[in-house]
Every structure is written in structure tokens, then in C-alpha cells.
Amino acid sequence: MNLKPIISALCSVFFLGVAQSNAQTIRPLKGDTVKIWPKSEWNGVVGRPYKQHIPVQITVHHEGGKLLGLNDDAKQRLKNIQTWGMGPDRKWADVPYHLLIAPDGTVYQGRDPLTVGETNTEYDPTGHLLVCFLGNYNQQKLDEKLLKVLTNLLADQCIKYGISPTKISTHKDHSKQTTCPGEDIYSYFKSGYIVDEVTKEQGVRSKGG
Ligand SMILES: [Zn+2]
């Protein structure tokens, strides 16, 4: 495989390690609306141990490498990222992100959400739940379906970890060294759309809607 697109990807974020002992046993919690497919779905291997944390905010990324279309193999892309990241080039403990979204809206489990990453940009990812779109959203665009998957997934995670929607942001909000999550995704954060929609969704759910 050509590693250059992957090296340029991952938004210069170095996430080290995670024990993935629970990766195959993740179950939807009550109230989850978005199915998260386990690592076995994309043939991922168990990550290596790393320090733990509890997510207190959510940060959205894009992979930032090659485009990924609807007809491209998102599972293979994810597997390639893990294989490269855990290999001799980086020696990471696992795929760099906790949750990954394919262009068709399928959500995959990445590293254990209860473990910390590491970054070589200037923010400390401790406490950040990392949600990443596969592909490059400086060139791709979110469609209505992906926006709905994102806002529902974010609402699920806010409820799961007791995180306020106002604590959802993007990589570039924490770092001057990256354009991640790409121009198109960032536009929905800049306008306030994402936080507004997640807040509304939480309101609907709390009323039993
Ligand atoms: Zn990023």
C-alpha cells in the first residue's frame, strides 16, 4: 500500500495505545440510536494497552488523506490505517480514533473510548472522545444522511458519558497546526448547526420522543 496518504492523514495526531479487551463486547446502551459496528466487522486486531480516561468532551476529525467515495472500501481503509499505525512506522497501540464514520453512514468502533490518545499537535487529547470521518472533507461534502448520523451519534455519546453538547468541537478548535476536520465539516460547527441539532435531539429524547 502507499503509505503517504495515510502519513499525511490522521491530522498529525499521535494516539498511543489502548487495551481493547472490550472491543468485541460493545453493546448498544439503552437510548443509543446509531449502531456501532465492532472491530471484527473491519477485521481489526486488538489494540495494545494504554492509559485510561473518561471522555468529558468530543472532538470531531476527518482522516484527511485520500478521498473515500461511496463505492470505495471503507473497511479496508480503516484496516490499512490500523495496520500502518501499529506497525514499525508509528508503533501506535491502535487506530487513532475512537469512532469512525464511513461515507455511507456506517459507524465503526476504533480504539477503546475509555483510553487516552496522544497528539503531536499542541492539544492534550486526554478526556476527548475522538470521532473521525473516513476520507477527506476538504474535498468531500457531508450529505443529509451523514449529518443526521453525526448528530445522532454525538447525542448518543453525550448521553452515554454525560457530556454537554457545548463540549463538542473539532480538532482545529484545539490546534493551529491543522485544518482538520476539513472545510465542509467545519462549516457546520462554525455556524453552530451541530451543537444546536445535538441539543435539540437531547431535548426530544428527554421528553420520550
Ligand atoms: Zn484531526
py3Dmol code that shows the C-alpha trace and the ligand (Angstrom):
import py3Dmol

protein = """\
ATOM      1  CA  MET A   1       0.000   0.000   0.000  1.00  0.00           C
ATOM      2  CA  ASN A   2       1.008   3.581  -0.492  1.00  0.00           C
ATOM      3  CA  LEU A   3       1.603   4.950   2.979  1.00  0.00           C
ATOM      4  CA  LYS A   4       1.977   8.575   2.058  1.00  0.00           C
ATOM      5  CA  PRO A   5      -1.716   9.412   2.057  1.00  0.00           C
ATOM      6  CA  ILE A   6      -2.064   7.844   5.463  1.00  0.00           C
ATOM      7  CA  ILE A   7       1.008   9.592   6.799  1.00  0.00           C
ATOM      8  CA  SER A   8      -0.389  12.895   5.647  1.00  0.00           C
ATOM      9  CA  ALA A   9      -3.648  11.908   7.179  1.00  0.00           C
ATOM     10  CA  LEU A  10      -4.525  11.326  10.782  1.00  0.00           C
ATOM     11  CA  CYS A  11      -4.251  15.080  11.184  1.00  0.00           C
ATOM     12  CA  SER A  12      -0.828  14.808  12.711  1.00  0.00           C
ATOM     13  CA  VAL A  13      -2.350  13.214  15.734  1.00  0.00           C
ATOM     14  CA  PHE A  14      -0.424  10.556  17.513  1.00  0.00           C
ATOM     15  CA  PHE A  15      -2.567   8.397  19.647  1.00  0.00           C
ATOM     16  CA  LEU A  16      -0.835   5.749  21.576  1.00  0.00           C
ATOM     17  CA  GLY A  17      -2.342   2.757  22.762  1.00  0.00           C
ATOM     18  CA  VAL A  18      -5.325   1.213  24.289  1.00  0.00           C
ATOM     19  CA  ALA A  19      -6.393  -2.026  25.785  1.00  0.00           C
ATOM     20  CA  GLN A  20      -9.096  -3.313  23.516  1.00  0.00           C
ATOM     21  CA  SER A  21     -10.264  -6.091  25.753  1.00  0.00           C
ATOM     22  CA  ASN A  22     -13.854  -4.941  25.481  1.00  0.00           C
ATOM     23  CA  ALA A  23     -13.780  -4.216  21.769  1.00  0.00           C
ATOM     24  CA  GLN A  24     -15.722  -7.271  20.791  1.00  0.00           C
ATOM     25  CA  THR A  25     -18.297  -6.979  23.536  1.00  0.00           C
ATOM     26  CA  ILE A  26     -19.584  -3.450  22.976  1.00  0.00           C
ATOM     27  CA  ARG A  27     -23.352  -3.385  23.104  1.00  0.00           C
ATOM     28  CA  PRO A  28     -25.694  -0.533  22.324  1.00  0.00           C
ATOM     29  CA  LEU A  29     -26.690   1.162  25.547  1.00  0.00           C
ATOM     30  CA  LYS A  30     -30.303   1.965  26.151  1.00  0.00           C
ATOM     31  CA  GLY A  31     -31.097   5.075  24.186  1.00  0.00           C
ATOM     32  CA  ASP A  32     -28.421   4.600  21.530  1.00  0.00           C
ATOM     33  CA  THR A  33     -29.788   5.388  18.107  1.00  0.00           C
ATOM     34  CA  VAL A  34     -26.723   4.712  15.988  1.00  0.00           C
ATOM     35  CA  LYS A  35     -25.353   1.204  15.675  1.00  0.00           C
ATOM     36  CA  ILE A  36     -21.613   0.938  16.205  1.00  0.00           C
ATOM     37  CA  TRP A  37     -20.138  -1.986  14.331  1.00  0.00           C
ATOM     38  CA  PRO A  38     -17.401  -3.808  16.274  1.00  0.00           C
ATOM     39  CA  LYS A  39     -13.791  -4.088  15.221  1.00  0.00           C
ATOM     40  CA  SER A  40     -14.402  -7.596  13.937  1.00  0.00           C
ATOM     41  CA  GLU A  41     -16.540  -6.059  11.174  1.00  0.00           C
ATOM     42  CA  TRP A  42     -13.456  -4.420   9.631  1.00  0.00           C
ATOM     43  CA  ASN A  43     -11.084  -7.202  10.685  1.00  0.00           C
ATOM     44  CA  GLY A  44      -9.344  -5.012  13.236  1.00  0.00           C
ATOM     45  CA  VAL A  45      -6.910  -6.513  15.714  1.00  0.00           C
ATOM     46  CA  VAL A  46      -6.970  -5.945  19.466  1.00  0.00           C
ATOM     47  CA  GLY A  47      -5.084  -2.829  20.490  1.00  0.00           C
ATOM     48  CA  ARG A  48      -2.154  -2.686  22.888  1.00  0.00           C
ATOM     49  CA  PRO A  49      -2.659  -1.437  26.455  1.00  0.00           C
ATOM     50  CA  TYR A  50      -2.545   2.267  27.182  1.00  0.00           C
ATOM     51  CA  LYS A  51      -3.620   4.684  29.910  1.00  0.00           C
ATOM     52  CA  GLN A  52      -7.301   5.148  30.538  1.00  0.00           C
ATOM     53  CA  HIS A  53      -9.559   8.178  30.734  1.00  0.00           C
ATOM     54  CA  ILE A  54     -13.224   9.088  30.817  1.00  0.00           C
ATOM     55  CA  PRO A  55     -14.414  11.252  27.915  1.00  0.00           C
ATOM     56  CA  VAL A  56     -15.534  14.710  29.040  1.00  0.00           C
ATOM     57  CA  GLN A  57     -15.664  16.322  25.598  1.00  0.00           C
ATOM     58  CA  ILE A  58     -15.989  15.232  21.993  1.00  0.00           C
ATOM     59  CA  THR A  59     -13.692  16.237  19.162  1.00  0.00           C
ATOM     60  CA  VAL A  60     -14.528  15.640  15.502  1.00  0.00           C
ATOM     61  CA  HIS A  61     -11.857  14.851  12.917  1.00  0.00           C
ATOM     62  CA  HIS A  62     -11.538  13.730   9.356  1.00  0.00           C
ATOM     63  CA  GLU A  63      -8.963  11.267   8.153  1.00  0.00           C
ATOM     64  CA  GLY A  64      -7.590  13.933   5.830  1.00  0.00           C
ATOM     65  CA  GLY A  65      -5.869  11.670   3.326  1.00  0.00           C
ATOM     66  CA  LYS A  66      -7.291  10.326   0.113  1.00  0.00           C
ATOM     67  CA  LEU A  67     -10.892  10.830  -0.911  1.00  0.00           C
ATOM     68  CA  LEU A  68     -13.203   7.968   0.026  1.00  0.00           C
ATOM     69  CA  GLY A  69     -16.287   7.517  -2.128  1.00  0.00           C
ATOM     70  CA  LEU A  70     -19.455   5.525  -1.553  1.00  0.00           C
ATOM     71  CA  ASN A  71     -18.137   2.741  -3.738  1.00  0.00           C
ATOM     72  CA  ASP A  72     -14.738   2.585  -2.080  1.00  0.00           C
ATOM     73  CA  ASP A  73     -13.951   0.012   0.607  1.00  0.00           C
ATOM     74  CA  ALA A  74     -14.210   1.905   3.890  1.00  0.00           C
ATOM     75  CA  LYS A  75     -13.488  -1.193   5.970  1.00  0.00           C
ATOM     76  CA  GLN A  76     -10.245  -1.807   4.111  1.00  0.00           C
ATOM     77  CA  ARG A  77      -9.281   1.845   4.524  1.00  0.00           C
ATOM     78  CA  LEU A  78      -9.781   1.529   8.259  1.00  0.00           C
ATOM     79  CA  LYS A  79      -7.862  -1.723   8.421  1.00  0.00           C
ATOM     80  CA  ASN A  80      -4.997  -0.131   6.473  1.00  0.00           C
ATOM     81  CA  ILE A  81      -4.844   2.775   8.921  1.00  0.00           C
ATOM     82  CA  GLN A  82      -4.619   0.373  11.832  1.00  0.00           C
ATOM     83  CA  THR A  83      -2.015  -1.865  10.190  1.00  0.00           C
ATOM     84  CA  TRP A  84       0.182   1.107   9.353  1.00  0.00           C
ATOM     85  CA  GLY A  85      -0.328   2.856  12.705  1.00  0.00           C
ATOM     86  CA  MET A  86       0.504  -0.230  14.761  1.00  0.00           C
ATOM     87  CA  GLY A  87       3.439  -1.110  12.538  1.00  0.00           C
ATOM     88  CA  PRO A  88       7.097  -0.085  12.749  1.00  0.00           C
ATOM     89  CA  ASP A  89       6.491   3.381  11.294  1.00  0.00           C
ATOM     90  CA  ARG A  90       4.465   4.615  14.257  1.00  0.00           C
ATOM     91  CA  LYS A  91       4.219   1.815  16.806  1.00  0.00           C
ATOM     92  CA  TRP A  92       0.862   3.127  17.954  1.00  0.00           C
ATOM     93  CA  ALA A  93      -1.295   0.923  20.119  1.00  0.00           C
ATOM     94  CA  ASP A  94      -4.281   1.053  17.813  1.00  0.00           C
ATOM     95  CA  VAL A  95      -6.199   3.007  15.200  1.00  0.00           C
ATOM     96  CA  PRO A  96      -6.000   6.667  16.268  1.00  0.00           C
ATOM     97  CA  TYR A  97      -9.715   7.420  16.759  1.00  0.00           C
ATOM     98  CA  HIS A  98     -12.482   6.023  18.931  1.00  0.00           C
ATOM     99  CA  LEU A  99     -15.354   6.074  16.440  1.00  0.00           C
ATOM    100  CA  LEU A 100     -15.172   6.237  12.661  1.00  0.00           C
ATOM    101  CA  ILE A 101     -17.838   7.177  10.134  1.00  0.00           C
ATOM    102  CA  ALA A 102     -17.788   5.799   6.580  1.00  0.00           C
ATOM    103  CA  PRO A 103     -19.211   7.776   3.629  1.00  0.00           C
ATOM    104  CA  ASP A 104     -22.348   5.587   3.636  1.00  0.00           C
ATOM    105  CA  GLY A 105     -23.026   6.495   7.272  1.00  0.00           C
ATOM    106  CA  THR A 106     -21.867   3.210   8.812  1.00  0.00           C
ATOM    107  CA  VAL A 107     -20.150   3.786  12.154  1.00  0.00           C
ATOM    108  CA  TYR A 108     -17.257   1.569  13.229  1.00  0.00           C
ATOM    109  CA  GLN A 109     -15.567   1.073  16.575  1.00  0.00           C
ATOM    110  CA  GLY A 110     -11.949   2.177  16.596  1.00  0.00           C
ATOM    111  CA  ARG A 111      -9.896   2.241  19.767  1.00  0.00           C
ATOM    112  CA  ASP A 112     -11.428   1.740  23.186  1.00  0.00           C
ATOM    113  CA  PRO A 113     -13.216   5.010  24.075  1.00  0.00           C
ATOM    114  CA  LEU A 114     -12.040   4.680  27.677  1.00  0.00           C
ATOM    115  CA  THR A 115      -8.378   5.048  26.774  1.00  0.00           C
ATOM    116  CA  VAL A 116      -6.365   8.203  26.059  1.00  0.00           C
ATOM    117  CA  GLY A 117      -4.674   9.150  22.861  1.00  0.00           C
ATOM    118  CA  GLU A 118      -1.591  11.224  22.250  1.00  0.00           C
ATOM    119  CA  THR A 119      -1.043  14.059  19.832  1.00  0.00           C
ATOM    120  CA  ASN A 120       1.825  15.875  18.232  1.00  0.00           C
ATOM    121  CA  THR A 121      -0.301  18.939  17.736  1.00  0.00           C
ATOM    122  CA  GLU A 122      -0.460  21.305  20.645  1.00  0.00           C
ATOM    123  CA  TYR A 123      -3.527  19.996  22.435  1.00  0.00           C
ATOM    124  CA  ASP A 124      -3.800  17.296  25.050  1.00  0.00           C
ATOM    125  CA  PRO A 125      -6.390  14.724  23.938  1.00  0.00           C
ATOM    126  CA  THR A 126      -6.913  13.378  27.445  1.00  0.00           C
ATOM    127  CA  GLY A 127     -10.665  13.358  28.038  1.00  0.00           C
ATOM    128  CA  HIS A 128     -11.503  13.760  24.362  1.00  0.00           C
ATOM    129  CA  LEU A 129     -13.729  11.239  22.624  1.00  0.00           C
ATOM    130  CA  LEU A 130     -12.482  11.235  19.054  1.00  0.00           C
ATOM    131  CA  VAL A 131     -14.975  10.880  16.228  1.00  0.00           C
ATOM    132  CA  CYS A 132     -13.464  10.706  12.752  1.00  0.00           C
ATOM    133  CA  PHE A 133     -14.894  10.730   9.244  1.00  0.00           C
ATOM    134  CA  LEU A 134     -13.009   8.452   6.876  1.00  0.00           C
ATOM    135  CA  GLY A 135     -11.989  10.371   3.760  1.00  0.00           C
ATOM    136  CA  ASN A 136     -11.068  13.995   3.148  1.00  0.00           C
ATOM    137  CA  TYR A 137     -13.643  16.704   3.831  1.00  0.00           C
ATOM    138  CA  ASN A 138     -11.540  19.454   2.405  1.00  0.00           C
ATOM    139  CA  GLN A 139     -12.686  17.847  -0.851  1.00  0.00           C
ATOM    140  CA  GLN A 140     -15.731  15.753   0.083  1.00  0.00           C
ATOM    141  CA  LYS A 141     -19.037  17.049   1.384  1.00  0.00           C
ATOM    142  CA  LEU A 142     -21.387  15.813   4.064  1.00  0.00           C
ATOM    143  CA  ASP A 143     -24.859  14.917   2.799  1.00  0.00           C
ATOM    144  CA  GLU A 144     -28.102  14.967   4.736  1.00  0.00           C
ATOM    145  CA  LYS A 145     -27.734  11.352   5.813  1.00  0.00           C
ATOM    146  CA  LEU A 146     -24.208  11.841   7.167  1.00  0.00           C
ATOM    147  CA  LEU A 147     -25.247  14.953   9.057  1.00  0.00           C
ATOM    148  CA  LYS A 148     -28.062  13.000  10.697  1.00  0.00           C
ATOM    149  CA  VAL A 149     -25.744  10.120  11.581  1.00  0.00           C
ATOM    150  CA  LEU A 150     -23.267  12.577  13.074  1.00  0.00           C
ATOM    151  CA  THR A 151     -25.796  14.480  15.180  1.00  0.00           C
ATOM    152  CA  ASN A 152     -27.460  11.276  16.402  1.00  0.00           C
ATOM    153  CA  LEU A 153     -24.101   9.673  17.188  1.00  0.00           C
ATOM    154  CA  LEU A 154     -22.979  12.773  19.054  1.00  0.00           C
ATOM    155  CA  ALA A 155     -26.242  12.848  21.010  1.00  0.00           C
ATOM    156  CA  ASP A 156     -25.787   9.167  21.895  1.00  0.00           C
ATOM    157  CA  GLN A 157     -22.264   9.802  23.158  1.00  0.00           C
ATOM    158  CA  CYS A 158     -23.235  12.952  25.075  1.00  0.00           C
ATOM    159  CA  ILE A 159     -25.882  10.957  26.909  1.00  0.00           C
ATOM    160  CA  LYS A 160     -23.622   7.954  27.441  1.00  0.00           C
ATOM    161  CA  TYR A 161     -20.813   9.986  29.046  1.00  0.00           C
ATOM    162  CA  GLY A 162     -22.810  12.882  30.484  1.00  0.00           C
ATOM    163  CA  ILE A 163     -21.205  15.402  28.130  1.00  0.00           C
ATOM    164  CA  SER A 164     -22.854  18.744  27.344  1.00  0.00           C
ATOM    165  CA  PRO A 165     -23.369  19.399  23.602  1.00  0.00           C
ATOM    166  CA  THR A 166     -21.448  22.650  24.142  1.00  0.00           C
ATOM    167  CA  LYS A 167     -18.375  20.467  24.732  1.00  0.00           C
ATOM    168  CA  ILE A 168     -18.414  19.212  21.150  1.00  0.00           C
ATOM    169  CA  SER A 169     -15.769  20.786  18.939  1.00  0.00           C
ATOM    170  CA  THR A 170     -13.305  19.988  16.177  1.00  0.00           C
ATOM    171  CA  HIS A 171      -9.599  19.317  16.013  1.00  0.00           C
ATOM    172  CA  LYS A 172      -8.813  22.759  14.592  1.00  0.00           C
ATOM    173  CA  ASP A 173     -10.597  24.375  17.529  1.00  0.00           C
ATOM    174  CA  HIS A 174      -7.791  22.958  19.660  1.00  0.00           C
ATOM    175  CA  SER A 175      -4.857  23.284  17.299  1.00  0.00           C
ATOM    176  CA  LYS A 176      -3.435  25.912  14.976  1.00  0.00           C
ATOM    177  CA  GLN A 177      -1.440  23.197  13.238  1.00  0.00           C
ATOM    178  CA  THR A 178      -4.258  21.535  11.296  1.00  0.00           C
ATOM    179  CA  THR A 179      -7.244  22.188   9.039  1.00  0.00           C
ATOM    180  CA  CYS A 180      -8.916  19.020  10.387  1.00  0.00           C
ATOM    181  CA  PRO A 181     -11.873  18.180  10.128  1.00  0.00           C
ATOM    182  CA  GLY A 182     -11.841  19.782   6.689  1.00  0.00           C
ATOM    183  CA  GLU A 183     -13.647  22.785   5.290  1.00  0.00           C
ATOM    184  CA  ASP A 184     -17.052  21.187   4.757  1.00  0.00           C
ATOM    185  CA  ILE A 185     -17.431  19.557   8.172  1.00  0.00           C
ATOM    186  CA  TYR A 186     -16.051  22.622   9.916  1.00  0.00           C
ATOM    187  CA  SER A 187     -18.660  24.874   8.288  1.00  0.00           C
ATOM    188  CA  TYR A 188     -21.414  23.078  10.244  1.00  0.00           C
ATOM    189  CA  PHE A 189     -19.574  23.718  13.511  1.00  0.00           C
ATOM    190  CA  LYS A 190     -18.772  27.328  12.678  1.00  0.00           C
ATOM    191  CA  SER A 191     -22.464  28.044  12.028  1.00  0.00           C
ATOM    192  CA  GLY A 192     -23.463  26.411  15.299  1.00  0.00           C
ATOM    193  CA  TYR A 193     -25.600  23.845  13.448  1.00  0.00           C
ATOM    194  CA  ILE A 194     -24.097  20.749  15.072  1.00  0.00           C
ATOM    195  CA  VAL A 195     -24.337  21.907  18.677  1.00  0.00           C
ATOM    196  CA  ASP A 196     -27.881  23.192  18.050  1.00  0.00           C
ATOM    197  CA  GLU A 197     -29.027  19.914  16.473  1.00  0.00           C
ATOM    198  CA  VAL A 198     -27.498  17.743  19.209  1.00  0.00           C
ATOM    199  CA  THR A 199     -29.071  19.957  21.866  1.00  0.00           C
ATOM    200  CA  LYS A 200     -32.459  19.638  20.142  1.00  0.00           C
ATOM    201  CA  GLU A 201     -32.055  15.883  19.839  1.00  0.00           C
ATOM    202  CA  GLN A 202     -31.304  15.579  23.535  1.00  0.00           C
ATOM    203  CA  GLY A 203     -34.409  17.605  24.278  1.00  0.00           C
ATOM    204  CA  VAL A 204     -36.586  15.323  22.159  1.00  0.00           C
ATOM    205  CA  ARG A 205     -35.204  12.225  23.851  1.00  0.00           C
ATOM    206  CA  SER A 206     -35.623  13.607  27.359  1.00  0.00           C
ATOM    207  CA  LYS A 207     -39.307  14.084  26.577  1.00  0.00           C
ATOM    208  CA  GLY A 208     -39.503  10.479  25.452  1.00  0.00           C
ATOM    209  CA  GLY A 209     -39.818  11.439  21.794  1.00  0.00           C
TER     210      GLY A 209
END
"""
ligand_1 = """\
1
ZN
Zn -7.867 15.725 13.417
"""
view = py3Dmol.view(width=600, height=400)
view.addModel(protein, "pdb")
view.setStyle({"model": 0}, {"cartoon": {"style": "trace"}})
view.addModel(ligand_1, "xyz")
view.setStyle({"model": 1}, {"stick": {}})
view.zoomTo()
view.show()
